[in-house]
Amino acid sequence: MSSVLLLLACVIGYSIAYHTYGRFLSRKIFSLCAKNITPAVTMQDDVDYVPTKREIIFGHHYASIAGTGPIVGPAIGVIWGWVPALIWIFFGSILMGAVHDLGSLVVSLRNRGESIGEISKKLINPRVRVLFLLVIFFTLWIVVAVFCLVMAILFDLFPESVFAIWVQIPIAVVLGRFIHNKSKHIFLLTIVSVSLMYVSIIAGSYLPLKMPEICGIPPLTTWTILLLVYTYIASVIPVWTLLQPRDFINAYQLFIALGLLVVGIVAARAPIVAPAFNLMPAGAPPVLPFLFVTIACGAISGFHCMVSSGTTAKQISTEKDAQFVGYGAMLIEGLMAVLVLIAVSAGLGMMVKTGSGEVLSGTEAWSHYYSSWAAVSGLGAKVGAFVKGSANLLGSIGIPYKVGTTLMGVFVASFAATTLDTATRIQRYVIAEVVSDTKISFLKNRHGATLCAVLSAAALALSQGGGKGGMILWPLFGTSNQLLAGLSLLTVTVYLIQQNKNCLYTLVPMVVVLIFTGWGMVYNMILFFHAGEWHLFSMSIAIMLLELWMIAETVITTIQRQKLSTVCVSVLNDDTSAF
């Protein structure tokens, strides 16, 4: 199979989906209308509620949702074959992920820009809001632990990326100061900042910073601790100081990297060497349901509902922009997952140099990383497969392999950092909100809540040693993340029912997601039980119970309201007929 034809087919398919299914949902199901005034306009405060041009808000929204998930998920999921992975990414993003993101955004737009959790209190009941917050807490707990581990693994595997990642911090801080002071030279400063970032990447290629073992502490553990300390600092300082300018720079890095990959694929014209189907790889969990929870962010991600609702919704200037931002950005994320799939299915086959110096190509190169579920070094190998496969593709357009690996290593680590920073900050808000009605004052302030978020994530990340531990945590991340997506779709479905709209377009994806999530969680719980992983077993039990409770509350409340509505209509008709 030609990688170029595959890429072209996906680009055309996504374009058709946007202009057909996306338009149908926007016009017929959600009834987007330019006459509906958005919260950004009615509640404008130039701080949180800021009417923004759709091109700008699209970039911000996409940078926020496109973390490392659509890179790591496909890089692992291809082990079951590139065809099943591609089918799930392509149709999942069109029929589920984009529907989820658009629905969350629209419901928030029509509820003062509030988060989907807060909206569930109005649409269903206050208990559901608490349950939703607890599910978000567990999901973010896993997110922070997993992506901290991803960054630590990347630093250990690709020490050339370390210099550029840490240099990004002062660059972002300086840029943030100018943006905050409303400098008139933002465009020029952006060019300078992005240029400096790429200079640091080239410099890092020749300045690898390898973490040694310190007092018997392995490098991976040291990096994890340092990254969590950084995350704590980044999450308590003002958002404009580091988080916003770093995301701003990373948005440019994302589009540049994706553009280079597309050009590299076209130039290399590498054939796909991964098997089309490999449904029973050694040591791997069953393809059903784990393909659907391993590849989460490239197809559907619950994390997106926290970006769409409550954040992006506060910046949409006209309701019709919701299709472009909500539905369109998810399709581009799906395309990003396709590029990752091509990198590990075709780019990796161009060349792999083993630790012994042996040079492999074709199927042998692919099998070096994917002969089993935990081949070579687990999660680190799968992330490394993407970095090296991409570097091969970039080599076809004249970028040296050393620079290419550094560039893609920095690319992955940068977006892991973006996810890490955002997730930790949101977790702080969630912890403070959960304990808002209690007397635990320590957890209500930003330092106490952030410390709780970081220490709990540290306990989870450090409980699993090395990349193989990451392979245990990743399916748990996928199930909890997609559970959040299913519950978000549940809230959107209730909204459509109350609006007397056809809810099948959100109900069917919701049912599919919740079935595969529940299936995967039960399988994980059995594995954790037999392995004696009691903390992971307890987390899975808690998440499953919260899911079942929230679904039960929603079904009961919806039925009761429908019955009450029917009675009211009947009474009204009787009163009218009396005249």
SULQUISUL-V309765 format. One record per residue. N is the residue number from 1. SS is DSSP state (2 for helix, 1 for strand, 0 for the rest). BURIAL is b if it has 24 or more other ideal C-beta (glycine too) atoms within 12 Angstrom, else e. Layout:
n=[N	N]
ss=[SS	SS]
burial=[BURIAL	BURIAL]
This chain:
n=[1	2	3	4	5	6	7	8	9	10	11	12	13	14	15	16	17	18	19	20	21	22	23	24	25	26	27	28	29	30	31	32	33	34	35	36	37	38	39	40	41	42	43	44	45	46	47	48	49	50	51	52	53	54	55	56	57	58	59	60	61	62	63	64	65	66	67	68	69	70	71	72	73	74	75	76	77	78	79	80	81	82	83	84	85	86	87	88	89	90	91	92	93	94	95	96	97	98	99	100	101	102	103	104	105	106	107	108	109	110	111	112	113	114	115	116	117	118	119	120	121	122	123	124	125	126	127	128	129	130	131	132	133	134	135	136	137	138	139	140	141	142	143	144	145	146	147	148	149	150	151	152	153	154	155	156	157	158	159	160	161	162	163	164	165	166	167	168	169	170	171	172	173	174	175	176	177	178	179	180	181	182	183	184	185	186	187	188	189	190	191	192	193	194	195	196	197	198	199	200	201	202	203	204	205	206	207	208	209	210	211	212	213	214	215	216	217	218	219	220	221	222	223	224	225	226	227	228	229	230	231	232	233	234	235	236	237	238	239	240	241	242	243	244	245	246	247	248	249	250	251	252	253	254	255	256	257	258	259	260	261	262	263	264	265	266	267	268	269	270	271	272	273	274	275	276	277	278	279	280	281	282	283	284	285	286	287	288	289	290	291	292	293	294	295	296	297	298	299	300	301	302	303	304	305	306	307	308	309	310	311	312	313	314	315	316	317	318	319	320	321	322	323	324	325	326	327	328	329	330	331	332	333	334	335	336	337	338	339	340	341	342	343	344	345	346	347	348	349	350	351	352	353	354	355	356	357	358	359	360	361	362	363	364	365	366	367	368	369	370	371	372	373	374	375	376	377	378	379	380	381	382	383	384	385	386	387	388	389	390	391	392	393	394	395	396	397	398	399	400	401	402	403	404	405	406	407	408	409	410	411	412	413	414	415	416	417	418	419	420	421	422	423	424	425	426	427	428	429	430	431	432	433	434	435	436	437	438	439	440	441	442	443	444	445	446	447	448	449	450	451	452	453	454	455	456	457	458	459	460	461	462	463	464	465	466	467	468	469	470	471	472	473	474	475	476	477	478	479	480	481	482	483	484	485	486	487	488	489	490	491	492	493	494	495	496	497	498	499	500	501	502	503	504	505	506	507	508	509	510	511	512	513	514	515	516	517	518	519	520	521	522	523	524	525	526	527	528	529	530	531	532	533	534	535	536	537	538	539	540	541	542	543	544	545	546	547	548	549	550	551	552	553	554	555	556	557	558	559	560	561	562	563	564	565	566	567	568	569	570	571	572	573	574	575	576	577	578	579]
ss=[0	1	2	2	2	2	2	2	2	2	2	2	2	2	2	2	2	2	2	2	2	2	2	2	2	2	2	2	2	0	0	0	0	0	0	0	0	0	2	2	2	2	0	0	0	0	0	0	0	0	0	1	0	2	2	2	2	2	2	2	2	2	2	2	2	0	0	0	2	2	2	2	2	2	2	2	2	2	2	2	0	2	2	2	2	2	2	2	2	2	2	2	2	2	2	2	2	2	2	2	2	2	2	2	2	2	2	2	2	0	0	0	0	0	0	2	2	2	2	2	2	2	2	0	0	2	2	2	2	2	2	2	2	2	2	2	2	2	2	2	2	2	2	2	2	2	2	2	2	2	2	2	2	2	2	2	2	0	2	2	2	2	2	2	2	2	2	2	2	2	2	2	2	2	2	2	2	2	2	2	0	0	0	0	0	2	2	2	2	2	2	2	2	2	2	2	2	2	2	2	2	2	2	2	2	0	0	0	0	0	0	0	0	1	0	0	1	0	2	2	2	2	2	2	2	2	2	2	2	2	2	2	2	2	2	2	0	0	0	0	0	0	2	2	2	2	2	2	2	2	2	2	2	2	2	2	2	2	2	2	2	2	2	2	2	2	2	2	0	0	1	0	0	0	0	0	0	0	0	0	0	1	0	0	0	0	2	2	2	2	2	2	2	2	0	0	0	0	0	0	0	0	2	2	2	2	2	2	0	0	0	2	2	2	0	1	0	0	0	0	2	2	2	2	2	2	2	2	2	2	2	2	2	2	2	2	2	2	2	2	2	2	2	2	2	0	2	2	2	2	0	1	1	0	0	0	0	0	1	1	0	2	2	2	2	2	2	2	2	2	0	1	0	0	0	0	0	0	2	2	2	2	2	2	2	2	2	2	2	2	2	2	2	2	2	0	0	0	0	0	2	2	2	2	2	2	2	2	2	2	2	2	2	2	2	2	2	2	2	2	2	2	2	2	2	2	2	2	2	2	2	2	2	2	0	0	0	0	0	0	2	2	2	2	0	2	2	2	2	2	2	2	2	2	2	2	2	2	2	2	2	2	0	0	0	2	2	2	2	2	2	2	2	2	2	2	2	2	2	2	2	2	2	2	2	2	2	2	2	2	2	2	2	2	2	2	2	2	0	0	0	0	0	2	2	2	2	2	2	2	2	2	2	2	2	2	2	2	2	2	2	2	2	2	2	2	2	2	2	2	2	0	0	2	2	2	2	2	2	2	2	2	2	2	2	2	2	2	2	2	2	2	2	2	2	2	2	2	2	2	2	2	2	2	2	2	2	2	2	2	2	2	2	2	2	2	2	0	0]
burial=[b	e	b	b	e	b	b	e	e	b	b	e	b	b	e	e	b	b	e	e	b	b	b	b	b	b	e	e	b	b	b	b	e	e	e	e	e	b	b	b	b	e	e	e	e	e	e	e	b	b	b	b	e	b	e	e	b	b	b	b	b	b	b	b	b	b	b	b	b	b	b	b	b	b	b	b	b	b	b	b	b	b	b	b	b	b	b	b	b	b	b	b	b	b	b	b	b	b	b	b	b	b	b	b	b	b	b	b	b	b	b	b	b	b	b	b	b	b	b	b	b	b	b	b	b	e	e	b	b	b	b	b	b	b	b	b	b	b	b	b	b	b	b	b	b	b	b	b	b	b	b	b	b	b	b	b	b	b	b	b	b	b	b	b	b	b	b	b	b	e	b	b	b	b	b	b	e	b	b	e	e	e	e	e	e	e	e	e	b	b	e	e	b	b	e	b	b	b	b	b	b	b	b	b	b	e	e	e	b	e	b	e	e	e	e	e	e	e	b	b	b	e	b	b	b	b	b	b	e	b	b	b	b	b	b	b	b	e	b	e	b	b	b	b	b	b	b	b	b	b	b	b	b	b	e	b	b	b	e	b	b	b	b	b	b	b	e	b	b	b	b	b	b	b	b	e	e	b	e	e	b	e	e	b	b	b	b	e	b	b	b	b	b	b	b	b	b	b	b	b	b	b	b	b	b	b	b	b	b	b	b	b	b	b	b	b	b	b	b	b	b	b	b	b	b	b	b	b	b	b	b	b	b	b	b	b	b	b	b	b	b	b	b	b	b	b	b	b	b	b	b	b	e	e	e	e	e	e	e	b	b	e	e	e	b	b	b	b	b	b	e	e	b	b	b	b	b	b	b	b	b	b	b	b	b	b	b	b	b	b	b	b	b	b	b	b	b	e	b	e	b	b	b	b	b	b	b	b	b	b	b	b	b	b	b	b	b	b	b	b	b	b	b	b	b	b	b	b	b	b	b	b	b	b	b	e	e	e	e	e	e	e	b	e	e	b	e	e	b	b	b	b	b	b	b	b	b	b	e	b	b	b	b	b	b	b	b	b	b	b	b	b	b	b	b	b	b	b	b	b	b	b	b	b	b	b	b	b	b	b	b	b	b	b	b	b	b	b	e	e	b	e	b	e	b	b	b	e	b	b	e	b	b	b	b	b	b	b	b	b	b	b	b	b	b	e	b	b	e	e	e	e	e	e	b	b	b	e	b	b	e	b	b	b	e	b	b	b	b	b	b	e	b	b	e	e	b	b	e	e	e	e	e	e	e	e	e	e	e	e	e	e	e	e	e	e	e	e	e]
